[in-house]
Amino acid sequence: MGNAVMVQGCGSNVGKSVLVAGLCRAALRRGISVAPFKPQNMSNNAAVTQDGGEIGRAQALQAQACGLDAVTDMNPVLLKPESDTGAQVIVQGKRIATVKARAYAGLKPQLMGAVLDSFERLKSAYDLIIVEGAGSPAEINLRAHDIANMGFARAADVPVLLVGDIDRGGVIAQIVGTMAVLDADDAAMVAGFIINKFRGDPGLFTQGYQQIEARSGWRGYGVLPWFSDAMYLPAEDALDLGSGAAPGGVKIACLVFSRIANFDDLDPLKAEPGVDLVMVRPGQPIPGDAQLVILPGSKSTCADLAFLRAQGWDIDLAAHIRRGGHVLGICGGYQMLGRILHDPQGLEGQTGQMQGLGFLDVTTVMTADKRVERVQALQYSTGLEVAGYEIHIGRTTGADCARPYARTPSGNDGAVDSTGRIMGTYLHGLFASDGFRSAFLAHLGATTSGLKHAALVEETLNALADHLETHLDIAGVLSLAR
């Protein structure tokens, strides 16, 4: 059986996911058989695994850092928010329910068994498991039946490293305050801490670092400077979504829905030097000089269609199309482009139907069966092979489907209008296929760079591991595992 160490944070978005990816790659380069694990994740950015399920995108990246293909055991519980109070619950890759937050609290005790089963399978297969917590163990109001942080650490007897984010300020209080609110048995699981996202001269924080050690009694394992190349790695949190600044490049605008999903579709575009990617946030207009507008995936298509209209983006889209602009809808965005969205079972909330934007002559019916699979396809307009994946409910039919976007082993996918400028597809991950991305952007007038996106991600993971080796006591961290 392998050993394990767990990385928990003093809050959300402190850099746990990237730190775990870097530790995984550092361990792999030392010849250690290593795998990632996150007991419970909350994200609408999901990846399809080799065993046909879905997990958080961060765990798929961490698997890549380990030199592995992702499997569902790496993230046995995934919560995909569909509203402010409810989420879809994915257990070991499969959807089991959609529940409100209060109901999920009652469900958690039943999920610890699945979490520990997945963890034990990984431990039996690898020498080292690097575990990522969720949120913060300082949320002691959620401690009862916890499966994500100290509840898991105690049940599986895994030592914990606590990560503080100095960029947001108050890092001394983050770490010492966490110690103050934990009960004694939980605090005893903490073996040390790391300071993350430092900007400037780390020597200026020496006294603060020593104060944390003195007040907490925990050992520090280093101060990690800001890693700017993290922008080339898939983000899991929509809060991390940023534009790709390339003034003078082909302008592509992407609408930031309230329940935007699988937004790592945009990463290869953001990395292209000839693309000016603009993330259009609530309250902002769609830029009038955009050549392409992307309607991305959504975890709640009908709600996000209403959200789109509330921003006035439907009016902007109509003007964009009149000017000869291109539109690409991916998954939920494709469904929105049609004439009707019909939800007879109330899978997204209320039963009934909703008028779509009407830019494609198609209709979508929401169905209970969920399509989750990796796909190799032929993209018709370029004639090129692409690799992607599907994660969606709903079936789409209509006259414009006679002009499909791509051909998959199971049949045609998507639809294109008669002008060829309005396109919809269920395929995520298309732009990671370098040849297709280059041809697609060339059609828009972009100067393509020959960027190899997969190689860029690999180079960034290696640079991240170098960064950790330079600034952290990696040998000490790995020696904590038991």
C-alpha positions in Angstrom: 0.0 0.0 0.0 1.3 3.5 -0.9 1.7 6.4 1.4 -0.2 9.7 1.3 0.0 13.4 2.2 -2.8 15.9 1.9 -2.7 19.6 0.9 -5.5 21.7 2.5 -6.0 25.4 2.1 -6.9 28.3 4.4 -9.6 29.1 1.9 -10.8 28.5 -1.6 -8.6 29.5 -4.5 -5.4 29.6 -2.5 -3.6 27.6 -5.2 -4.0 24.1 -3.9 -4.8 22.5 -7.3 -1.7 24.0 -9.0 0.5 23.2 -6.0 -0.6 19.5 -6.0 0.0 19.3 -9.8 3.5 20.6 -9.2 4.2 18.2 -6.3 2.9 15.3 -8.5 5.3 16.2 -11.3 8.2 16.7 -8.8 7.5 13.3 -7.4 7.3 11.7 -10.8 10.6 13.1 -11.8 12.1 11.5 -8.7 11.0 8.1 -10.0 8.1 7.8 -7.6 4.9 6.1 -8.7 2.4 8.9 -7.8 -1.3 9.6 -8.3 -3.6 12.5 -7.3 -6.8 12.3 -5.2 -9.5 14.8 -4.2 -12.3 13.3 -2.1 -14.8 16.0 -3.0 -14.6 18.7 -5.6 -17.1 21.4 -6.6 -16.6 22.6 -10.1 -18.4 22.8 -13.4 -15.1 22.4 -15.2 -15.1 18.6 -15.7 -13.0 16.1 -17.6 -14.0 12.8 -19.1 -11.9 9.8 -17.8 -10.7 6.7 -19.5 -13.3 4.7 -17.6 -16.1 6.8 -19.0 -16.9 9.0 -16.1 -16.4 12.6 -15.1 -14.1 14.2 -12.5 -12.9 17.7 -11.8 -10.6 19.2 -14.5 -7.9 19.9 -11.9 -7.6 16.2 -11.1 -7.2 15.4 -14.8 -4.4 17.9 -15.0 -2.8 16.4 -11.8 -3.1 13.0 -13.4 -1.2 14.3 -16.4 1.4 15.7 -14.1 1.8 12.1 -12.7 2.1 10.7 -16.3 -1.3 9.0 -15.9 -4.6 9.0 -17.8 -7.3 10.1 -15.4 -9.7 7.7 -13.8 -12.8 8.4 -11.7 -11.2 7.2 -8.4 -9.1 10.3 -8.5 -12.1 12.4 -7.6 -14.9 10.2 -6.3 -17.4 12.9 -5.4 -17.9 15.9 -7.8 -20.5 18.5 -7.2 -21.6 20.5 -10.2 -23.6 23.6 -9.1 -26.8 24.2 -11.1 -28.1 27.1 -9.0 -27.1 29.1 -5.9 -28.5 26.4 -3.7 -28.4 23.1 -5.6 -25.9 20.9 -7.4 -25.6 17.7 -9.4 -23.9 15.0 -7.4 -21.4 12.8 -9.3 -20.2 9.7 -7.5 -17.3 7.7 -8.9 -17.9 9.3 -12.3 -21.7 8.9 -12.5 -24.6 11.3 -11.7 -26.7 10.0 -8.8 -28.9 13.0 -7.9 -29.4 16.7 -8.0 -29.9 18.0 -4.5 -30.2 21.2 -2.5 -27.3 22.2 -0.1 -29.2 21.2 3.0 -30.1 17.8 1.5 -26.5 17.2 0.5 -25.4 17.6 4.1 -27.6 14.6 4.9 -26.2 12.7 2.0 -22.5 13.1 2.9 -22.3 10.3 5.5 -23.3 7.8 2.8 -20.5 9.1 0.5 -17.5 8.5 2.8 -17.6 4.8 1.9 -17.2 5.6 -1.8 -14.4 8.1 -1.0 -12.4 5.6 1.1 -13.0 2.8 -1.5 -11.5 5.0 -4.3 -8.7 6.1 -2.0 -7.7 2.5 -1.1 -7.8 1.4 -4.7 -5.3 4.2 -5.6 -3.1 3.4 -2.6 -2.9 -0.2 -3.7 -1.7 0.8 -7.2 0.8 3.6 -6.5 3.6 4.4 -4.1 2.4 7.9 -3.2 -1.0 9.6 -3.2 -1.1 13.4 -3.1 -4.5 14.5 -1.8 -6.1 17.8 -2.3 -8.7 19.2 0.2 -11.6 21.5 -0.7 -12.3 24.9 0.6 -10.9 25.2 4.1 -10.9 23.1 7.3 -11.6 26.3 9.2 -15.2 26.1 8.0 -16.0 24.3 11.3 -19.7 24.7 10.7 -19.3 22.1 8.0 -17.1 19.7 10.1 -19.8 17.2 11.0 -19.7 14.4 8.4 -17.0 16.2 6.5 -15.5 14.1 3.7 -13.3 16.8 2.0 -10.8 18.0 4.6 -10.2 16.9 8.2 -13.0 14.3 8.1 -11.2 12.5 5.4 -7.7 13.1 6.8 -8.8 11.6 10.1 -10.6 8.6 8.5 -7.7 7.8 6.3 -4.9 8.8 8.7 -3.3 11.2 6.2 -1.0 14.0 7.4 -1.9 17.5 6.3 0.0 20.5 4.8 -1.9 23.8 5.2 -1.5 26.4 2.4 -2.0 30.1 3.0 -2.4 32.7 0.2 -0.3 35.8 1.0 -1.5 37.6 -2.2 -4.9 38.1 -0.7 -3.4 39.5 2.6 -3.7 38.4 6.2 -1.8 35.1 5.7 -0.6 35.1 9.3 -4.2 35.2 10.5 -5.2 32.7 7.9 -2.9 30.0 9.3 -2.8 30.9 13.0 -6.6 31.5 12.9 -7.2 28.1 11.3 -5.2 26.5 14.1 -7.2 28.4 16.7 -10.6 27.1 15.4 -9.7 23.5 14.8 -10.3 21.0 17.6 -7.2 19.4 19.1 -7.5 16.1 17.2 -7.9 17.9 13.8 -5.0 20.3 14.5 -2.8 17.3 15.3 -3.2 16.1 11.7 -1.4 19.2 10.5 2.3 18.6 9.9 3.2 22.0 8.5 2.4 24.9 6.2 3.3 26.6 2.9 3.0 30.2 2.0 1.8 30.6 -1.6 1.6 33.4 -4.2 4.3 35.6 -2.8 5.2 38.7 -4.8 8.5 40.5 -4.3 11.4 39.7 -2.0 10.6 36.7 0.2 13.2 37.8 2.7 10.8 40.6 3.7 8.5 38.0 5.1 11.1 36.2 7.3 9.7 37.6 10.6 6.1 36.8 9.6 7.1 33.3 8.7 8.8 32.8 12.0 5.7 34.2 13.9 3.5 31.6 12.2 5.8 28.8 13.2 6.0 30.2 16.8 2.3 30.8 17.2 1.1 27.6 15.5 3.8 25.1 16.5 3.8 23.9 12.9 6.8 23.7 10.7 7.1 25.8 7.6 8.1 24.1 4.3 8.7 27.3 2.3 7.5 30.5 0.7 6.4 30.0 -2.9 6.6 33.0 -5.2 3.9 33.8 -7.7 4.1 31.4 -10.7 2.9 33.5 -13.6 3.0 30.6 -16.1 0.0 29.0 -14.3 -2.0 30.9 -16.9 -1.1 28.1 -19.3 -2.7 25.4 -17.1 -6.4 24.7 -17.2 -8.2 26.8 -14.5 -10.9 25.0 -12.4 -12.6 28.1 -10.9 -14.5 30.5 -13.1 -13.0 33.2 -10.9 -9.7 32.5 -12.5 -11.0 33.1 -16.0 -8.8 35.8 -17.7 -8.6 37.3 -21.2 -5.7 36.6 -23.5 -4.2 40.0 -24.3 -3.0 40.2 -27.9 -3.7 43.7 -29.2 -4.2 43.7 -32.9 -5.0 40.0 -33.0 -8.2 38.5 -34.2 -10.7 39.4 -31.5 -12.7 36.5 -30.1 -15.3 37.3 -27.4 -16.6 34.7 -25.0 -19.7 35.2 -22.9 -19.1 34.5 -19.2 -22.4 32.8 -18.1 -23.4 32.6 -14.4 -23.0 28.8 -14.7 -20.3 28.6 -17.3 -18.9 25.1 -17.7 -15.9 23.4 -19.3 -14.3 26.7 -19.9 -10.9 25.1 -20.4 -12.1 24.9 -24.1 -10.7 28.4 -24.3 -7.2 27.7 -23.0 -5.6 27.0 -26.4 -7.1 30.2 -27.8 -5.9 32.2 -24.9 -2.3 31.0 -25.5 -2.3 31.9 -29.2 -0.3 35.1 -29.8 -2.5 36.0 -32.8 -5.8 36.0 -30.8 -7.2 38.7 -28.6 -9.5 36.7 -26.4 -12.0 38.9 -24.5 -14.1 37.4 -21.6 -17.3 39.3 -21.7 -18.6 39.6 -18.1 -22.0 40.5 -16.8 -22.9 44.1 -17.5 -20.4 44.4 -20.3 -21.4 44.7 -24.0 -20.1 42.3 -26.7 -17.3 44.1 -28.4 -18.4 45.5 -31.8 -15.1 44.5 -33.5 -15.2 40.9 -32.5 -14.8 38.5 -35.4 -16.2 35.5 -33.4 -18.5 35.3 -30.4 -18.4 32.0 -28.4 -21.3 30.8 -26.3 -19.6 28.3 -24.0 -20.9 25.4 -22.1 -23.3 25.9 -19.2 -24.4 23.7 -16.3 -27.9 25.3 -16.4 -28.7 26.1 -20.0 -32.2 27.6 -19.5 -31.1 29.7 -16.5 -28.1 31.0 -18.4 -30.1 31.8 -21.5 -32.3 34.0 -19.3 -29.0 35.4 -17.8 -27.8 36.1 -21.4 -30.9 38.1 -22.2 -30.7 40.0 -18.9 -27.3 41.3 -20.0 -28.7 42.5 -23.4 -26.3 40.0 -25.1 -29.1 38.7 -27.3 -29.3 42.2 -28.9 -25.6 42.4 -29.2 -25.5 39.0 -30.9 -28.1 40.0 -33.4 -26.1 43.1 -34.3 -22.9 41.0 -34.5 -24.5 38.6 -36.9 -25.9 41.4 -39.1 -22.4 42.8 -39.4 -21.2 39.4 -40.8 -19.7 38.1 -37.6 -19.2 34.5 -36.7 -20.8 32.7 -33.7 -19.9 29.3 -32.2 -22.0 27.7 -29.5 -20.5 24.8 -27.6 -22.8 22.3 -25.7 -25.2 24.5 -23.7 -24.2 27.5 -25.9 -25.3 25.4 -28.9 -28.6 24.6 -27.3 -29.2 28.3 -26.7 -28.7 29.2 -30.4 -31.7 27.1 -31.4 -35.4 28.0 -31.5 -36.8 26.0 -28.6 -35.4 24.4 -25.4 -37.9 21.9 -24.1 -37.6 20.4 -20.6 -40.6 18.1 -20.1 -39.2 16.5 -16.9 -38.0 19.6 -15.3 -34.4 18.4 -15.3 -33.1 21.9 -15.0 -35.8 23.2 -12.7 -39.3 23.9 -13.9 -41.0 21.8 -16.6 -41.9 23.5 -19.9 -40.2 25.1 -22.8 -38.3 28.3 -23.5 -37.7 30.3 -26.6 -34.1 30.1 -27.7 -32.2 32.8 -29.6 -33.4 31.4 -32.9 -30.1 31.8 -34.8 -30.1 28.1 -35.6 -33.1 26.1 -36.9 -32.9 23.4 -34.2 -34.8 22.3 -31.1 -33.4 20.8 -28.0 -35.3 18.4 -25.7 -33.7 17.8 -22.3 -33.5 14.1 -21.5 -32.5 12.2 -18.3 -29.8 10.2 -20.0 -26.4 11.9 -19.8 -23.8 11.6 -22.6 -20.3 11.3 -21.1 -17.6 10.1 -23.5 -14.4 10.9 -25.3 -14.8 11.4 -29.0 -12.6 11.3 -32.1 -14.4 13.3 -34.9 -14.0 14.7 -38.4 -14.7 18.4 -38.5 -16.5 19.1 -41.8 -15.5 22.6 -42.7 -11.7 21.9 -42.3 -11.7 18.2 -43.2 -9.5 17.6 -40.1 -9.6 15.0 -37.4 -10.2 16.4 -33.9 -10.2 14.9 -30.4 -12.7 16.1 -27.9 -15.3 14.9 -25.4 -19.0 15.2 -24.7 -20.7 15.9 -21.3 -24.4 16.9 -21.7 -28.0 16.1 -21.3 -30.4 16.9 -24.2 -30.9 15.9 -27.8 -30.9 18.4 -30.6 -32.7 18.1 -33.9 -33.8 20.4 -36.7 -33.3 21.5 -40.3 -29.8 23.0 -39.7 -28.6 19.6 -38.4 -28.6 18.7 -42.1 -25.4 20.8 -42.2 -23.6 19.1 -39.3 -20.5 20.6 -37.6 -18.6 17.3 -37.3 -18.9 13.5 -37.8 -18.4 11.2 -34.8 -18.4 7.4 -34.7 -22.0 7.5 -33.4 -23.2 9.9 -36.2 -23.3 13.6 -37.0 -22.8 16.3 -34.4 -24.0 19.9 -34.3 -25.5 22.2 -36.8 -24.4 25.1 -39.1 -26.7 27.8 -40.6 -26.9 28.4 -44.4 -24.3 31.2 -44.2 -21.7 29.0 -42.5 -21.1 31.7 -39.9 -23.3 30.4 -37.1 -22.2 27.0 -35.7 -23.1 24.8 -32.9 -21.5 21.6 -31.5 -21.6 19.3 -28.5 -17.8 18.7 -28.8 -15.7 20.1 -26.0 -11.9 20.4 -26.3 -11.8 21.0 -30.1 -9.2 23.8 -29.9 -6.7 21.6 -28.2 -6.3 19.9 -31.6 -3.5 22.0 -33.1 -4.2 21.5 -36.8 -7.9 22.2 -36.4 -7.3 25.3 -34.3 -4.8 26.7 -36.8 -7.2 26.2 -39.7 -10.1 27.6 -37.8 -8.2 30.7 -36.8 -6.8 31.2 -40.3 -10.4 31.3 -41.6 -11.0 34.2 -39.2 -8.0 36.0 -40.5 -5.7 35.2 -37.6 -1.9 34.8 -38.0 -1.4 31.3 -36.6 1.7 30.5 -34.6 2.2 26.8 -34.9 1.6 26.5 -31.1 1.6 22.9 -29.8 -0.8 23.2 -26.9 -0.2 19.8 -25.4 3.6 20.5 -25.4 3.0 23.9 -23.8 1.1 22.3 -20.9 3.9 19.7 -20.4 6.5 22.4 -20.5 4.5 24.4 -17.9 4.2 21.4 -15.6 7.9 20.9 -15.7 8.6 24.6 -15.1 6.1 24.4 -12.1 8.0 21.4 -10.6 11.3 23.4 -11.1 9.7 26.4 -9.3 8.6 24.2 -6.3 12.0 22.5 -6.1 13.7 25.9 -6.0 11.6 27.4 -3.2 10.1 24.6 -1.1 11.5 21.7 0.9 10.2 19.1 -1.5 12.1 16.3 0.2 10.6 17.3 3.5 7.1 17.4 2.1 7.4 14.0 0.5 8.8 12.5 3.7 5.6 13.5 5.5 3.6 10.9 3.6 2.5 7.8 5.5 
